[in-house]
Amino acid sequence: MADLAPTDTADRETDPLALVFTEHFGCRAELAKLVSAKARRQLYPARATIIENGAASQRLYVMIAGHARMVASSIDGRIVVAEEYYDGALFGEGGLFEQPGAGAEVCAVAPCATGGYESHEFLAFMTNYGEIALAVSRQMIARLQKATRHLTEGATLSAAGRIHAEILRRARAADAMTITPRPVFAEVALAVRSTRETVSRTISALEQRGIVKRGANCLIVVAPHRLEELIY
């Protein structure tokens, strides 16, 4: 990892971390500048470990740009994805309330630029500025809902049903039901707690039935209602 050079006063208007706080946290520009100025900027290359497995985090991170993932190993050696972090995401927040490590590690999937804060420092921002506290609450609720959904799907859906649900979710979040870039089978398998081979077979079956279609570096859901019917 490498420290990023701090931005000076002249170019804070375009400071990418300040933009994260305005665009993803809903902060006023003045507050965004104040909070971003206190961060320790760091770069992590792909595959670098950001938070060690099981370590009690004393620092909270805001993702400026990149993609990181919280992963844990099951007792039989399988890798389980707990959470994914993209631009604007917050992680390491357990340290805010002196919670023990989650028994998982956070590693960079793609190169990541982060802003790091000592836990007590960020907690002071939450205490003094309602905008920060509200934004953190929204992120936590969204992640709790996502975790609950995954838990429910894992208990009620077959492996194929989980794959169908994941593909439909990604398509609905994209433009024109087109997932770009085309999903990597191994990455989808991690997301739904299945195997790459099962994902490959399931998507091939959807193609044969005309429900999805592969394009140039994309996957198009042609018949979303038919795909939804296959989930359960």
CYANA upper distance limits for C-alpha pairs under 8 A (distance plus 0.5 A):
  1 MET  CA     42 GLN  CA      6.94
  1 MET  CA     43 LEU  CA      5.77
  1 MET  CA     44 TYR  CA      5.06
  1 MET  CA     45 PRO  CA      7.26
  1 MET  CA     48 ALA  CA      8.09
  2 ALA  CA     42 GLN  CA      5.82
  2 ALA  CA     43 LEU  CA      5.57
  2 ALA  CA     44 TYR  CA      7.33
  3 ASP  CA     40 ARG  CA      7.75
  3 ASP  CA     41 ARG  CA      5.96
  3 ASP  CA     42 GLN  CA      4.81
  3 ASP  CA     43 LEU  CA      6.81
  4 LEU  CA     40 ARG  CA      8.20
  4 LEU  CA     41 ARG  CA      5.28
  4 LEU  CA     42 GLN  CA      5.73
  4 LEU  CA     43 LEU  CA      7.15
  5 ALA  CA     41 ARG  CA      7.72
  6 PRO  CA     37 ALA  CA      8.38
  6 PRO  CA     41 ARG  CA      7.63
  7 THR  CA     11 ASP  CA      6.94
  7 THR  CA     12 ARG  CA      6.73
  7 THR  CA     15 ASP  CA      7.30
  7 THR  CA     37 ALA  CA      8.39
  8 ASP  CA     12 ARG  CA      6.95
 11 ASP  CA     15 ASP  CA      6.95
 12 ARG  CA     18 ALA  CA      7.83
 12 ARG  CA     33 LYS  CA      7.26
 13 GLU  CA     18 ALA  CA      8.22
 13 GLU  CA     33 LYS  CA      8.44
 14 THR  CA     18 ALA  CA      8.02
 14 THR  CA     19 LEU  CA      7.65
 15 ASP  CA     19 LEU  CA      6.89
 16 PRO  CA     20 VAL  CA      6.84
 16 PRO  CA     64 ILE  CA      7.13
 17 LEU  CA     21 PHE  CA      7.00
 17 LEU  CA     36 SER  CA      6.24
 17 LEU  CA     64 ILE  CA      6.17
 17 LEU  CA    115 GLY  CA      7.56
 18 ALA  CA     22 THR  CA      6.89
 18 ALA  CA     29 ALA  CA      8.02
 18 ALA  CA     32 ALA  CA      5.35
 18 ALA  CA     33 LYS  CA      5.88
 18 ALA  CA     35 VAL  CA      8.09
 18 ALA  CA     36 SER  CA      5.84
 19 LEU  CA     23 GLU  CA      6.33
 19 LEU  CA     24 HIS  CA      8.48
 19 LEU  CA     32 ALA  CA      7.83
 20 VAL  CA     24 HIS  CA      5.84
 20 VAL  CA     25 PHE  CA      7.36
 20 VAL  CA     64 ILE  CA      7.01
 20 VAL  CA     87 ASP  CA      8.23
 20 VAL  CA     88 GLY  CA      6.13
 21 PHE  CA     25 PHE  CA      5.25
 21 PHE  CA     26 GLY  CA      6.85
 21 PHE  CA     27 CYS  CA      6.15
 21 PHE  CA     32 ALA  CA      5.76
 21 PHE  CA     36 SER  CA      8.25
 21 PHE  CA     88 GLY  CA      8.22
 22 THR  CA     26 GLY  CA      5.29
 22 THR  CA     27 CYS  CA      5.11
 22 THR  CA     28 ARG  CA      6.72
 22 THR  CA     29 ALA  CA      6.78
 22 THR  CA     32 ALA  CA      6.57
 23 GLU  CA     27 CYS  CA      8.10
 24 HIS  CA     88 GLY  CA      6.12
 24 HIS  CA    135 ALA  CA      8.45
 25 PHE  CA     88 GLY  CA      8.31
 25 PHE  CA    131 GLU  CA      7.82
 25 PHE  CA    132 ILE  CA      7.26
 25 PHE  CA    135 ALA  CA      5.57
 25 PHE  CA    136 VAL  CA      8.30
 26 GLY  CA    131 GLU  CA      7.39
 26 GLY  CA    135 ALA  CA      7.66
 27 CYS  CA     31 LEU  CA      6.70
 27 CYS  CA     32 ALA  CA      6.30
 27 CYS  CA    131 GLU  CA      6.40
 27 CYS  CA    132 ILE  CA      7.62
 28 ARG  CA     32 ALA  CA      6.59
 29 ALA  CA     33 LYS  CA      6.73
 30 GLU  CA     34 LEU  CA      6.85
 31 LEU  CA     35 VAL  CA      6.64
 32 ALA  CA     36 SER  CA      6.46
 33 LYS  CA     37 ALA  CA      6.50
 34 LEU  CA     38 LYS  CA      7.48
 35 VAL  CA     39 ALA  CA      7.61
 35 VAL  CA    125 PHE  CA      8.20
 36 SER  CA    115 GLY  CA      8.13
 38 LYS  CA    117 TYR  CA      7.92
 39 ALA  CA    115 GLY  CA      5.66
 39 ALA  CA    116 GLY  CA      5.81
 39 ALA  CA    117 TYR  CA      6.07
 40 ARG  CA    115 GLY  CA      5.94
 40 ARG  CA    116 GLY  CA      5.45
 40 ARG  CA    117 TYR  CA      7.10
 41 ARG  CA    113 ALA  CA      7.70
 41 ARG  CA    114 THR  CA      6.26
 41 ARG  CA    115 GLY  CA      5.15
 41 ARG  CA    116 GLY  CA      6.83
 42 GLN  CA    113 ALA  CA      6.29
 42 GLN  CA    114 THR  CA      5.86
 42 GLN  CA    115 GLY  CA      6.95
 42 GLN  CA    116 GLY  CA      7.99
 43 LEU  CA    111 PRO  CA      7.77
 43 LEU  CA    112 CYS  CA      6.18
 43 LEU  CA    113 ALA  CA      5.09
 43 LEU  CA    114 THR  CA      6.96
 44 TYR  CA     48 ALA  CA      6.48
 44 TYR  CA     50 ILE  CA      7.96
 44 TYR  CA    108 ALA  CA      7.28
 44 TYR  CA    111 PRO  CA      6.14
 44 TYR  CA    112 CYS  CA      5.58
 44 TYR  CA    113 ALA  CA      6.98
 45 PRO  CA    108 ALA  CA      7.30
 45 PRO  CA    110 ALA  CA      7.35
 45 PRO  CA    111 PRO  CA      4.93
 45 PRO  CA    112 CYS  CA      6.99
 46 ALA  CA    107 CYS  CA      8.47
 46 ALA  CA    108 ALA  CA      5.54
 46 ALA  CA    109 VAL  CA      5.73
 46 ALA  CA    110 ALA  CA      4.95
 46 ALA  CA    111 PRO  CA      5.14
 46 ALA  CA    112 CYS  CA      7.88
 47 ARG  CA    107 CYS  CA      6.44
 47 ARG  CA    108 ALA  CA      5.48
 47 ARG  CA    109 VAL  CA      6.18
 47 ARG  CA    110 ALA  CA      7.73
 48 ALA  CA    107 CYS  CA      6.07
 48 ALA  CA    108 ALA  CA      5.88
 49 THR  CA    105 GLU  CA      7.72
 49 THR  CA    106 VAL  CA      6.58
 49 THR  CA    107 CYS  CA      4.78
 49 THR  CA    108 ALA  CA      6.91
 50 ILE  CA    105 GLU  CA      8.11
 50 ILE  CA    106 VAL  CA      5.97
 50 ILE  CA    107 CYS  CA      5.82
 50 ILE  CA    108 ALA  CA      7.43
 51 ILE  CA     55 ALA  CA      7.49
 51 ILE  CA     57 SER  CA      7.71
 51 ILE  CA     92 GLY  CA      8.23
 51 ILE  CA    105 GLU  CA      5.97
 51 ILE  CA    106 VAL  CA      5.49
 51 ILE  CA    107 CYS  CA      7.47
 52 GLU  CA    104 ALA  CA      8.00
 52 GLU  CA    105 GLU  CA      5.54
 52 GLU  CA    106 VAL  CA      7.35
 53 ASN  CA     72 ALA  CA      8.44
 53 ASN  CA    101 GLY  CA      8.11
 53 ASN  CA    102 ALA  CA      8.28
 53 ASN  CA    103 GLY  CA      6.22
 53 ASN  CA    104 ALA  CA      5.12
 53 ASN  CA    105 GLU  CA      4.57
 53 ASN  CA    106 VAL  CA      8.05
 54 GLY  CA    100 PRO  CA      8.22
 54 GLY  CA    101 GLY  CA      4.91
 54 GLY  CA    102 ALA  CA      6.01
 54 GLY  CA    103 GLY  CA      4.47
 54 GLY  CA    104 ALA  CA      5.96
 54 GLY  CA    105 GLU  CA      7.22
 55 ALA  CA    100 PRO  CA      7.91
 55 ALA  CA    101 GLY  CA      5.31
 55 ALA  CA    102 ALA  CA      8.13
 55 ALA  CA    103 GLY  CA      8.04
 56 ALA  CA     94 GLY  CA      8.30
 56 ALA  CA     95 GLY  CA      7.21
 56 ALA  CA     98 GLU  CA      8.31
 56 ALA  CA     99 GLN  CA      7.54
 56 ALA  CA    100 PRO  CA      5.51
 56 ALA  CA    101 GLY  CA      4.70
 56 ALA  CA    102 ALA  CA      8.32
 57 SER  CA     92 GLY  CA      6.31
 57 SER  CA     93 GLU  CA      8.21
 57 SER  CA     94 GLY  CA      7.28
 57 SER  CA     95 GLY  CA      5.60
 57 SER  CA    100 PRO  CA      8.32
 57 SER  CA    101 GLY  CA      7.15
 58 GLN  CA     92 GLY  CA      8.34
 58 GLN  CA     95 GLY  CA      5.76
 58 GLN  CA     96 LEU  CA      8.36
 58 GLN  CA    118 GLU  CA      6.67
 58 GLN  CA    119 SER  CA      6.16
 59 ARG  CA     92 GLY  CA      6.90
 59 ARG  CA     93 GLU  CA      8.24
 59 ARG  CA     95 GLY  CA      7.17
 59 ARG  CA    116 GLY  CA      6.86
 59 ARG  CA    117 TYR  CA      5.93
 59 ARG  CA    118 GLU  CA      5.06
 59 ARG  CA    119 SER  CA      5.60
 60 LEU  CA     90 LEU  CA      7.80
 60 LEU  CA     91 PHE  CA      6.53
 60 LEU  CA     92 GLY  CA      5.13
 60 LEU  CA     93 GLU  CA      5.89
 60 LEU  CA     95 GLY  CA      7.59
 60 LEU  CA     96 LEU  CA      8.21
 60 LEU  CA    116 GLY  CA      6.22
 60 LEU  CA    117 TYR  CA      5.76
 60 LEU  CA    118 GLU  CA      6.81
 60 LEU  CA    119 SER  CA      6.26
 60 LEU  CA    122 PHE  CA      8.04
 61 TYR  CA     90 LEU  CA      6.21
 61 TYR  CA     91 PHE  CA      5.86
 61 TYR  CA     92 GLY  CA      6.61
 61 TYR  CA     93 GLU  CA      8.26
 61 TYR  CA    114 THR  CA      6.78
 61 TYR  CA    115 GLY  CA      6.17
 61 TYR  CA    116 GLY  CA      5.05
 61 TYR  CA    117 TYR  CA      6.91
 62 VAL  CA     88 GLY  CA      6.81
 62 VAL  CA     89 ALA  CA      6.28
 62 VAL  CA     90 LEU  CA      5.18
 62 VAL  CA     91 PHE  CA      7.18
 62 VAL  CA    114 THR  CA      6.08
 62 VAL  CA    115 GLY  CA      5.68
 62 VAL  CA    116 GLY  CA      6.97
 63 MET  CA     85 TYR  CA      7.87
 63 MET  CA     86 TYR  CA      6.98
 63 MET  CA     87 ASP  CA      5.69
 63 MET  CA     88 GLY  CA      5.68
 63 MET  CA     89 ALA  CA      5.79
 63 MET  CA     90 LEU  CA      6.95
 63 MET  CA    112 CYS  CA      7.76
 63 MET  CA    113 ALA  CA      6.83
 63 MET  CA    114 THR  CA      5.17
 63 MET  CA    115 GLY  CA      7.11
 64 ILE  CA     87 ASP  CA      5.94
 64 ILE  CA     88 GLY  CA      6.51
 64 ILE  CA    112 CYS  CA      8.01
 64 ILE  CA    113 ALA  CA      5.83
 64 ILE  CA    114 THR  CA      5.61
 64 ILE  CA    115 GLY  CA      7.26
 65 ALA  CA     86 TYR  CA      7.37
 65 ALA  CA     87 ASP  CA      5.28
 65 ALA  CA     88 GLY  CA      8.01
 65 ALA  CA    112 CYS  CA      6.23
 65 ALA  CA    113 ALA  CA      5.77
 65 ALA  CA    114 THR  CA      7.57
 66 GLY  CA     86 TYR  CA      6.35
 66 GLY  CA     87 ASP  CA      6.61
 66 GLY  CA    108 ALA  CA      8.39
 66 GLY  CA    109 VAL  CA      8.46
 66 GLY  CA    110 ALA  CA      6.36
 66 GLY  CA    111 PRO  CA      6.17
 66 GLY  CA    112 CYS  CA      4.74
 66 GLY  CA    113 ALA  CA      6.86
 67 HIS  CA     84 GLU  CA      7.82
 67 HIS  CA     85 TYR  CA      6.11
 67 HIS  CA     86 TYR  CA      5.29
 67 HIS  CA     87 ASP  CA      7.79
 67 HIS  CA    108 ALA  CA      6.65
 67 HIS  CA    109 VAL  CA      5.96
 67 HIS  CA    110 ALA  CA      5.78
 67 HIS  CA    111 PRO  CA      7.56
 67 HIS  CA    112 CYS  CA      6.75
 68 ALA  CA     84 GLU  CA      6.53
 68 ALA  CA     85 TYR  CA      5.52
 68 ALA  CA     86 TYR  CA      7.18
 68 ALA  CA    106 VAL  CA      7.11
 68 ALA  CA    107 CYS  CA      6.02
 68 ALA  CA    108 ALA  CA      4.70
 68 ALA  CA    109 VAL  CA      5.53
 68 ALA  CA    110 ALA  CA      7.36
 68 ALA  CA    112 CYS  CA      7.73
 69 ARG  CA     81 VAL  CA      7.52
 69 ARG  CA     82 ALA  CA      8.07
 69 ARG  CA     83 GLU  CA      6.30
 69 ARG  CA     84 GLU  CA      5.01
 69 ARG  CA     85 TYR  CA      6.39
 69 ARG  CA    106 VAL  CA      5.89
 69 ARG  CA    107 CYS  CA      6.05
 69 ARG  CA    108 ALA  CA      6.89
 69 ARG  CA    109 VAL  CA      7.05
 70 MET  CA     81 VAL  CA      6.52
 70 MET  CA     82 ALA  CA      5.87
 70 MET  CA     83 GLU  CA      5.61
 70 MET  CA     84 GLU  CA      6.88
 70 MET  CA    104 ALA  CA      6.86
 70 MET  CA    105 GLU  CA      5.94
 70 MET  CA    106 VAL  CA      4.73
 70 MET  CA    107 CYS  CA      7.03
 71 VAL  CA     79 ILE  CA      7.10
 71 VAL  CA     80 VAL  CA      6.05
 71 VAL  CA     81 VAL  CA      5.05
 71 VAL  CA     82 ALA  CA      6.07
 71 VAL  CA     83 GLU  CA      7.85
 71 VAL  CA    104 ALA  CA      5.98
 71 VAL  CA    105 GLU  CA      6.08
 71 VAL  CA    106 VAL  CA      6.91
 71 VAL  CA    107 CYS  CA      8.28
 72 ALA  CA     79 ILE  CA      6.33
 72 ALA  CA     80 VAL  CA      5.73
 72 ALA  CA     81 VAL  CA      7.04
 72 ALA  CA     82 ALA  CA      7.59
 72 ALA  CA    103 GLY  CA      7.35
 72 ALA  CA    104 ALA  CA      5.06
 72 ALA  CA    105 GLU  CA      7.10
 73 SER  CA     77 GLY  CA      6.12
 73 SER  CA     78 ARG  CA      6.04
 73 SER  CA     79 ILE  CA      5.15
 73 SER  CA     80 VAL  CA      6.46
 73 SER  CA    104 ALA  CA      8.18
 74 SER  CA     78 ARG  CA      5.65
 74 SER  CA     79 ILE  CA      6.84
 74 SER  CA     80 VAL  CA      7.34
 79 ILE  CA    190 LEU  CA      7.83
 80 VAL  CA    190 LEU  CA      6.72
 80 VAL  CA    191 ALA  CA      8.36
 80 VAL  CA    193 ARG  CA      7.14
 81 VAL  CA    190 LEU  CA      6.35
 81 VAL  CA    191 ALA  CA      6.55
 81 VAL  CA    193 ARG  CA      8.31
 85 TYR  CA     89 ALA  CA      6.03
 85 TYR  CA     90 LEU  CA      8.06
 85 TYR  CA     91 PHE  CA      8.22
 89 ALA  CA    139 GLN  CA      8.26
 90 LEU  CA    136 VAL  CA      8.26
 90 LEU  CA    139 GLN  CA      8.12
 93 GLU  CA     97 PHE  CA      8.40
 93 GLU  CA    119 SER  CA      8.09
 94 GLY  CA     98 GLU  CA      6.87
 94 GLY  CA     99 GLN  CA      5.60
 94 GLY  CA    100 PRO  CA      7.74
 94 GLY  CA    101 GLY  CA      8.03
 95 GLY  CA     99 GLN  CA      6.19
 95 GLY  CA    100 PRO  CA      8.17
 95 GLY  CA    119 SER  CA      6.29
 96 LEU  CA    119 SER  CA      5.54
 96 LEU  CA    120 HIS  CA      7.10
 96 LEU  CA    122 PHE  CA      8.19
 96 LEU  CA    123 LEU  CA      6.69
108 ALA  CA    112 CYS  CA      6.87
117 TYR  CA    121 GLU  CA      6.93
117 TYR  CA    122 PHE  CA      6.60
118 GLU  CA    122 PHE  CA      6.96
119 SER  CA    123 LEU  CA      6.63
120 HIS  CA    124 ALA  CA      6.77
121 GLU  CA    125 PHE  CA      7.17
122 PHE  CA    126 MET  CA      6.88
123 LEU  CA    127 THR  CA      6.66
124 ALA  CA    128 ASN  CA      6.61
125 PHE  CA    129 TYR  CA      6.22
125 PHE  CA    132 ILE  CA      7.22
125 PHE  CA    133 ALA  CA      8.32
126 MET  CA    130 GLY  CA      6.93
126 MET  CA    131 GLU  CA      8.28
126 MET  CA    132 ILE  CA      5.73
126 MET  CA    133 ALA  CA      5.01
127 THR  CA    133 ALA  CA      7.60
129 TYR  CA    133 ALA  CA      7.20
130 GLY  CA    134 LEU  CA      6.45
131 GLU  CA    135 ALA  CA      6.66
132 ILE  CA    136 VAL  CA      6.73
133 ALA  CA    137 SER  CA      6.65
134 LEU  CA    138 ARG  CA      6.71
135 ALA  CA    139 GLN  CA      6.86
136 VAL  CA    140 MET  CA      6.71
137 SER  CA    141 ILE  CA      6.64
138 ARG  CA    142 ALA  CA      6.64
139 GLN  CA    143 ARG  CA      6.68
140 MET  CA    144 LEU  CA      6.58
141 ILE  CA    145 GLN  CA      6.64
142 ALA  CA    146 LYS  CA      6.73
143 ARG  CA    147 ALA  CA      6.58
144 LEU  CA    148 THR  CA      6.59
145 GLN  CA    149 ARG  CA      6.65
146 LYS  CA    150 HIS  CA      6.76
147 ALA  CA    151 LEU  CA      6.65
148 THR  CA    152 THR  CA      6.61
149 ARG  CA    153 GLU  CA      6.53
150 HIS  CA    154 GLY  CA      6.45
150 HIS  CA    192 VAL  CA      8.29
151 LEU  CA    155 ALA  CA      6.89
152 THR  CA    156 THR  CA      6.60
153 GLU  CA    157 LEU  CA      5.72
153 GLU  CA    162 ARG  CA      7.05
154 GLY  CA    158 SER  CA      8.14
154 GLY  CA    162 ARG  CA      7.91
154 GLY  CA    192 VAL  CA      8.46
157 LEU  CA    161 GLY  CA      5.84
157 LEU  CA    162 ARG  CA      6.47
157 LEU  CA    231 ILE  CA      7.89
157 LEU  CA    232 TYR  CA      7.01
158 SER  CA    162 ARG  CA      6.76
159 ALA  CA    163 ILE  CA      6.85
159 ALA  CA    192 VAL  CA      8.17
159 ALA  CA    194 SER  CA      6.84
159 ALA  CA    198 THR  CA      8.22
160 ALA  CA    164 HIS  CA      6.65
160 ALA  CA    198 THR  CA      8.05
160 ALA  CA    199 VAL  CA      8.12
160 ALA  CA    202 THR  CA      6.79
160 ALA  CA    231 ILE  CA      8.01
161 GLY  CA    165 ALA  CA      6.63
161 GLY  CA    230 LEU  CA      7.14
161 GLY  CA    231 ILE  CA      4.76
161 GLY  CA    232 TYR  CA      6.65
162 ARG  CA    166 GLU  CA      6.63
162 ARG  CA    192 VAL  CA      6.54
162 ARG  CA    231 ILE  CA      7.42
163 ILE  CA    167 ILE  CA      6.67
163 ILE  CA    188 VAL  CA      8.05
163 ILE  CA    189 ALA  CA      8.41
163 ILE  CA    192 VAL  CA      6.99
163 ILE  CA    199 VAL  CA      7.20
163 ILE  CA    202 THR  CA      7.99
164 HIS  CA    168 LEU  CA      6.64
164 HIS  CA    227 LEU  CA      7.00
164 HIS  CA    228 GLU  CA      7.84
164 HIS  CA    230 LEU  CA      7.45
164 HIS  CA    231 ILE  CA      6.13
165 ALA  CA    169 ARG  CA      6.60
165 ALA  CA    228 GLU  CA      7.69
165 ALA  CA    231 ILE  CA      6.42
166 GLU  CA    170 ARG  CA      6.75
166 GLU  CA    188 VAL  CA      8.28
166 GLU  CA    192 VAL  CA      7.84
167 ILE  CA    171 ALA  CA      6.65
168 LEU  CA    172 ARG  CA      6.63
168 LEU  CA    221 VAL  CA      8.02
168 LEU  CA    224 PRO  CA      7.39
168 LEU  CA    227 LEU  CA      7.58
168 LEU  CA    228 GLU  CA      7.70
169 ARG  CA    173 ALA  CA      6.80
170 ARG  CA    174 ALA  CA      6.86
170 ARG  CA    179 ILE  CA      6.95
171 ALA  CA    175 ASP  CA      8.03
171 ALA  CA    176 ALA  CA      8.29
171 ALA  CA    177 MET  CA      4.90
171 ALA  CA    178 THR  CA      6.10
171 ALA  CA    179 ILE  CA      5.90
171 ALA  CA    220 ILE  CA      7.99
171 ALA  CA    221 VAL  CA      7.12
172 ARG  CA    176 ALA  CA      8.49
172 ARG  CA    177 MET  CA      6.11
173 ALA  CA    177 MET  CA      8.13
174 ALA  CA    178 THR  CA      6.38
174 ALA  CA    179 ILE  CA      6.43
174 ALA  CA    180 THR  CA      8.26
175 ASP  CA    179 ILE  CA      8.23
177 MET  CA    220 ILE  CA      6.43
177 MET  CA    221 VAL  CA      6.06
177 MET  CA    222 VAL  CA      8.11
178 THR  CA    218 CYS  CA      7.00
178 THR  CA    219 LEU  CA      6.23
178 THR  CA    220 ILE  CA      4.89
178 THR  CA    221 VAL  CA      6.91
179 ILE  CA    183 PRO  CA      7.71
179 ILE  CA    218 CYS  CA      5.95
179 ILE  CA    219 LEU  CA      5.61
179 ILE  CA    220 ILE  CA      6.75
180 THR  CA    217 ASN  CA      7.05
180 THR  CA    218 CYS  CA      5.16
180 THR  CA    219 LEU  CA      7.30
181 PRO  CA    217 ASN  CA      5.80
181 PRO  CA    218 CYS  CA      5.51
181 PRO  CA    219 LEU  CA      8.14
182 ARG  CA    214 ARG  CA      8.38
182 ARG  CA    217 ASN  CA      5.58
182 ARG  CA    218 CYS  CA      4.48
182 ARG  CA    219 LEU  CA      5.67
183 PRO  CA    187 GLU  CA      7.85
183 PRO  CA    188 VAL  CA      7.34
183 PRO  CA    218 CYS  CA      8.08
183 PRO  CA    219 LEU  CA      7.80
184 VAL  CA    188 VAL  CA      6.83
185 PHE  CA    189 ALA  CA      6.60
185 PHE  CA    196 ARG  CA      5.89
185 PHE  CA    199 VAL  CA      6.41
185 PHE  CA    200 SER  CA      6.81
186 ALA  CA    190 LEU  CA      6.87
186 ALA  CA    195 THR  CA      7.58
186 ALA  CA    196 ARG  CA      5.29
186 ALA  CA    199 VAL  CA      8.37
187 GLU  CA    191 ALA  CA      6.85
188 VAL  CA    192 VAL  CA      6.81
188 VAL  CA    196 ARG  CA      8.18
188 VAL  CA    199 VAL  CA      7.69
189 ALA  CA    193 ARG  CA      6.18
189 ALA  CA    194 SER  CA      5.19
189 ALA  CA    195 THR  CA      5.49
189 ALA  CA    196 ARG  CA      5.87
189 ALA  CA    198 THR  CA      8.37
189 ALA  CA    199 VAL  CA      6.74
190 LEU  CA    194 SER  CA      6.90
190 LEU  CA    195 THR  CA      7.86
194 SER  CA    198 THR  CA      7.32
194 SER  CA    199 VAL  CA      7.91
195 THR  CA    199 VAL  CA      6.90
196 ARG  CA    200 SER  CA      6.62
197 GLU  CA    201 ARG  CA      6.70
198 THR  CA    202 THR  CA      6.55
199 VAL  CA    203 ILE  CA      6.63
200 SER  CA    204 SER  CA      6.58
201 ARG  CA    205 ALA  CA      6.65
202 THR  CA    206 LEU  CA      6.88
203 ILE  CA    207 GLU  CA      6.75
203 ILE  CA    212 VAL  CA      8.24
204 SER  CA    208 GLN  CA      6.79
205 ALA  CA    209 ARG  CA      6.88
206 LEU  CA    210 GLY  CA      6.79
206 LEU  CA    211 ILE  CA      5.75
206 LEU  CA    212 VAL  CA      6.22
207 GLU  CA    211 ILE  CA      6.38
207 GLU  CA    212 VAL  CA      5.53
207 GLU  CA    213 LYS  CA      6.22
207 GLU  CA    214 ARG  CA      8.35
210 GLY  CA    222 VAL  CA      7.67
210 GLY  CA    223 ALA  CA      8.15
211 ILE  CA    221 VAL  CA      6.69
211 ILE  CA    222 VAL  CA      5.81
211 ILE  CA    223 ALA  CA      5.43
211 ILE  CA    224 PRO  CA      7.81
211 ILE  CA    226 ARG  CA      7.40
211 ILE  CA    227 LEU  CA      7.09
212 VAL  CA    219 LEU  CA      7.40
212 VAL  CA    220 ILE  CA      6.00
212 VAL  CA    221 VAL  CA      4.91
212 VAL  CA    222 VAL  CA      5.68
212 VAL  CA    223 ALA  CA      7.43
213 LYS  CA    219 LEU  CA      6.39
213 LYS  CA    220 ILE  CA      5.61
213 LYS  CA    221 VAL  CA      7.00
213 LYS  CA    222 VAL  CA      7.24
214 ARG  CA    218 CYS  CA      6.52
214 ARG  CA    219 LEU  CA      5.14
214 ARG  CA    220 ILE  CA      6.63
215 GLY  CA    219 LEU  CA      6.33
215 GLY  CA    220 ILE  CA      7.42
223 ALA  CA    227 LEU  CA      6.88
224 PRO  CA    228 GLU  CA      6.59
225 HIS  CA    229 GLU  CA      6.83
226 ARG  CA    230 LEU  CA      7.11
227 LEU  CA    231 ILE  CA      7.36
